[in-house]
Amino acid sequence: MQIEEIIGNFELLDEWEDRYRYLIELGRTLEPLPKEAYTDANKVRGCASQVWLETTPTRDSEGHTALAFRGDSDAHIVRGLVALVLALYSGRPAQEIVETDAAPLFKELGLAEHLTPQRANGLRSMVERIKKEAKEAMAA
């Protein structure tokens, strides 16, 4: 799902109970990770729930690196947050990933004031991990 569609759907939902349900539904749309992806290397540190991110770099004909991500979590709402982060970053060029600040989007969606501190920290940890991998891909 595209990030613009997710933002539009969020705007249609006035109640936070509905927005939480929508996040859970987003999580259900994630492509399942293969069993071998549930490794310590793919685990995101700093999340209260367990979160895994699998990264696949690709190069275009000009040698620019793009990163595709797949992810999962053992918690329903966090799975939805994983889906949101992947919609924002997956498939984009590494340079664009590094330059894209997720904080304004999270603020626009109201996540900043409606997530528990643990979930907010986990969300930041996911974004930091994705940006770190993008920087590493650019340096390679």
N, C-alpha and C positions, 0 to 999 in steps of 0.2 A: 504494500500500500504506500502511496506517495504521501510525503509529509504535509502537502497542501490539503489533501483530502482529510487527513487526521485533524488538522487545525480546524477545517470547516465543520467537521462532525462535532468537535469539542465545543465550538461556538453555538451549536444548536442545543446543547445540553445545559440547562440552567442550574440544576441541582447537582451537588457534588456526589450524591449517591449514584446518580446516573453516569457521571463521569468516571467513577470508580468501576462501575459495571462495564463501561465502554473500554477502559484500560484492560480489564480482564478479557473481554472479547478480542482486543488487539493481540493479547498474548496467545490466544488460541490460534491466531493466524500464522504464528511462527512456524517455519519449516522445522521439522524435528531434526535434532542433531544426531549424527551417528554415535553409537556407544563409545567409539574410540576418541571422540571429541571431548569427553568428560574427563579431562586430565588436569593435573595440578597446574600445568603451564597455561591452560586456557581459563583457569579460574580467576575471577576478578577479585582482587584484594580490596578490603574496605567496605564490603557489602555485608549486612547482617544476614541476609538470605544468601543462599548459594547461587552464584551467577557464573556462567561460562560464556566466553566469546571466542569464536573460531575466526581467524583472519586468513583470507586468501588474496594475495597481491597479484595483480595482472599488469602487463605493460602494453601500451598502445604502440602504434607504428613509429611514433616519434620518441619512444623511450620513456614516456611519462607513466608513473605508477598510479594505479587506482587500487583501492582496497574494498573487497567485499567482505561483509561480516555476517555470521550466523550466530545466534545466541539462544540461551535458555536459562531458566531459573526454576528453583523448587517452590517458589511462591507465586500465586496467581497475579497479584497486582504488579509485582516486580517483573514478571514475564511481560506484562503489558508495557512497562517502562522500557524493557529491553527492546520490544518491538518499536516503540517510539524513537529510541536512540538510533536503531538500525535504519529506520525510515529517513532519519535526518542525515546519516553519514554513509551508509553502505552503498558501494558502487561508485563513489565519488573519487576524483583525483586526490592524491595525498595532500597536495598543496591546499586544495579547497577544504579538506577536512581540518587541517591545521588552522586555517583562517576562519572557520565557522564557529562562532560562539553560541553555544546552546543555551546559555543563561537567559537571554531575552525571550527565547521560545518558551522555556519553562515558566518564566514570569507571566508571559502572555496567556498561557494555558492555566495559570493559577496553581501550578504544582508547588511553587516555592512556599506558599502559605498553607497548602492542604496535605503535604506529605509529612510523615513523621521525620524527626531528625535523622534516624537511621536510614530511612529510604532516601532522603535527600543526599546523605553522604554516599550511599551506594550509587545513586544516579551520577554524582560528581565523579566517583571512582571509575564508572564505566566510560564516561566522556574522557577523562584523563588517560585511561588505558588506550582508547581509540586514537587520541591525538598523539600519544607516545609512539604507537605503532606506525602512524602516518609519518612522523618525523624520522623514525628509523628507516622507513621505506624510501624516503627522499634522500637520506644520507647514503643508502646502499648503491 
